[in-house]
Amino acid sequence: MPAELPCPTPQADRGIANCSAAVTLQDAKLPVTATISLSADGTIAFVQMDAARNSPVALRGVSTRDGRELWRLPLPPSIQPHGVVFAPSGKQVAVWDKGRSVRVMSVPDGKVQSDITTETFADFDVSFAAEGDAIVAHHRRYSLTDSAAPPTLEPGFRADGRCNTIVGQSNIDTVLSRDRSLVVKMTTPSRYVRGTDFCEAKTVLILDGPEIGFLSFAPGDRRLAVAYNIAGRSRSDWWTLVEIYDTEGRSGSATRLSRIVLDGDVGYRVGWSPDGRQLAVIKIKDQVATALVYAVP
């Protein structure tokens, strides 16, 4: 059984997020550009790569309480995973690729419940409906109970479906909240805001950062995490800064609630619990993967 790591020693700075769990992920080889997910019971789901061929082979579920592997679900060679998300119940998981394919499976048995081809690229964000009977990709809802049913448009989006801003999570400088009320736009010292449609969102929030970070709205859009991967002279010198903002008011200004400083590379490996009150990250340092869970105020 893998040994549980202690959380980093709490610092006097109240702005530092509170770490509640830290475990080593044994034999984990993960892609940099695929997201992760955290269930309500503390299971973290991530894509496992084949060490020899550097290709995805399985979806793994590991307990963040004691580091035990709870399940390992094989992935077909056709899927090049871009992200993973748990249903609120924790009994389903969706994994999707960089194109338009989404697979929904039950856990822990891995039974395929649905294979969906979305109308538009899913990018980084696929979410479950609260009842677990549908998924939402970009701004369209797809039924999991009636495969013949056409997708429906989420409330607030134009009937013509035109919206090019990435919804929910984004690796570029702009992200749209899932309720379409708030667009977050990042700037850096060498990059300025350019006007755009922003899918007719009511409010635009401008954030300044050291570089363009990975943007991730929590379920319900009440919090936003921004992960900055800061390069060093070599990969072993990389470190990561994660800042968490209060976006509950959907205003043009946001308070930074907390921050996480990690010695290692996180990439896009961040994931929220279904209630948005916990944030999981997986960092890589000297080829060792560590999963950490933080309480979000």
Secondary structure, DSSP 8 states (H G I E B T S, - for coil): ---B-------S-TTB-EEEEEEE-TT----TT---EE-TTSEEEEEEE-TTT--EEEEEEEETTT--EEEEEE--TT--EEEEEE-TTSSEEEEEESSSEEEEEETTT--EEEEEE-SS--TT-EEE-TTSSEEEETTEEEESS-TTS--EE-TTS-TT----S-BSEESSSEEE-TTSSEEEEEEBTTB------GGG-SEEEEEE-SS--EEEE-TTSSEEEEEEEE--SSGGG-EEEEEEEE-TT--S--EEEEEEEESSB-TT-EEE-TTSSEEEEEEEETTEEEEEEEE--
